[in-house]
Structure formats: C-alpha cells, structure tokens
Amino acid sequence: MTQQKIAIVTGANNGIGFETAIGMAEAGYHTVLACRNEAKGEAAMVEMQLRVPDGQFTLLLLDLSDFASVRDFAAAFRSQFEHLDVLINNAGVLDYSGRKAGNGYELQLMTNHLGHMLLTSLLLDLMPDTPESRIVSLSSVAHKGAKIYFDDIHCENQEGVAAYGQSKLACLLFGDELNRRLQAAGKKILSLSVHPGGSDSGLFDDMSRLQYYTMKVLAPFIIHDNASAAKPALHAALSANVKGGDFYGPQGFQELRGKVGPAKRDASAQDPSVAARFWDVSEGLIGEPFKLN
C-alpha cells in the first residue's frame, strides 16, 4: 500500500497559504495547517474541506515569532506523523511599526526567517531522502534592493521597508544556502525558493490607512489573486521539472503577475559568501546549529 504523502503549509489560514494548502490537498497530500490562531485555522479548515471534500487536513498551532511555539509544533507533528514530504515555509508578516517578538528580536526577521529556519531544522530528519521531498521558502520581490544589516540585524536604525526587505532576502538566502548544504551532505532532498508576485494576502493589514488605501487603488494593476499567487509555491512543491536551488515567480511586468517561471535574483542574493555568513548569524540568533541529519 502506497504511503500517503504529508505536507505542512505555514500560515495556511488565509491568503496565499490557504490557496497553497488547497493545492496540496488537491494533489493528494494530507495537509497540515500550521496556524497561529486556532479559531481562524479551524474556520479555514472547514472551508478547505468544502473545497476539497476528499482532502485530509490537520490543524496544528504554530507561532513563528516564538521559538518555544516552534518546538511545540515540531513535537506535536512528530507525535502524529512518521514522515514529512513537503514543507512550505509560507507564513509572513509585514510591519512598519518596529515591533519586536517576545524575545526582543525584530518581528519580521523572527517570523519570516528565523522561525522557519528552526522549524526546518527540527523536521528535516523526517523527510525521505528523495527529490520528491521539498522545502519551499517564500521570498518576495521586496528582496530586491534589500540587504542584510549584519551590524544592525534587528534594524533598530533602519526605516520604512528595510526590515521587511531584509527578512525576505533572508528567506531567499536561506533557501539557496540550505540547498548547497543538502547537496554537500549528499542528500537528494530539494530546497527551492519562490516569490508570489503581487498579492493582497493579508500583509497589507498592518499598513497605515493611507498606505492601505493607496495599495487598494493600485491593486488591479500590480497584484493578482491569491490562487494565482500560490502557483509558484505549488510548482516548486509538486513539479517534476525542478531542481534544488531554483527560484520561481510570476513572469509578467516587474514579476508581479503572470505565468510561473524562473524568477530573477537581485545582486544581493547572488553571493554565496553572504549567504553562508548569514546562515552562521542565524544559527547564533536561534541558539543552536541547524540539523542536517
């Protein structure tokens, strides 16, 4: 009897994550919804079951801004499942207020990158060593023009979207560096990165009212719906025609919408030495080395 495949989608209760979870269920995966809010997660699961009547879903709570919650999630997952085939590190937060996570770390770096890096480390050993096993990291077009502030990693002296840009550049650097390390260890598991283009996936909710309504006016010209925005992640997770280290996104104007294809990395994401240095910094922030075995 063929073993059912298992996928985790973080931030699956709304937006791109919701549509990604739908796509994984339609592809036959038992899909674990890793959500911070239990009520929203349960409501999303009810709707998913209506969309995919024969789909299998499990809700497990996960707050990526809290390392203890990440560890609790990993323990809960391991208690219910013996393997993991696809991990889609989708959840993200955009915040202009300079908020900190409970441990004092910059909230976007913590949620978008560090929490996902720890989660991946805690679950990697459950993944079969085959090319069908995938870790998909969601970056953004916002990585373009961004940098890693090695001397100000929590962006206490930065303004505007600098911290968000850093966090999304971090996701891309992590996806690429993870693939290099998997290959160096002789593993067949693939690490890929994607960006969704332009999408109102709930990230705009943390903008000021002026920024929010400006985006709403521009939206018809620069974004596509969440189902379309989920396609790069689904392509990376499910296609047989991908390889480790690939980066996918929409192919239209400014990569904001359109059919899925190879995405363009900014120069800031093309230096392996920067990725390796940032990996070491990230391990230090998490407080433990990444487990490749």
Secondary structure as UniProt FT lines:
FT   STRAND          6..10
FT   TURN            11..13
FT   HELIX           15..26
FT   TURN            27..28
FT   STRAND          30..35
FT   HELIX           38..51
FT   TURN            53..54
FT   STRAND          57..61
FT   TURN            64..65
FT   HELIX           67..80
FT   STRAND          86..89
FT   TURN            102..103
FT   HELIX           107..108
FT   HELIX           109..114
FT   HELIX           115..123
FT   HELIX           124..126
FT   TURN            131..132
FT   STRAND          134..138
FT   HELIX           141..143
FT   TURN            144..145
FT   TURN            150..151
FT   TURN            153..154
FT   TURN            156..157
FT   TURN            160..161
FT   HELIX           162..184
FT   TURN            185..186
FT   STRAND          190..194
FT   HELIX           203..206
FT   HELIX           209..222
FT   HELIX           226..229
FT   HELIX           231..238
FT   TURN            244..245
FT   STRAND          247..250
FT   HELIX           253..255
FT   STRAND          260..262
FT   HELIX           267..269
FT   HELIX           272..286
//
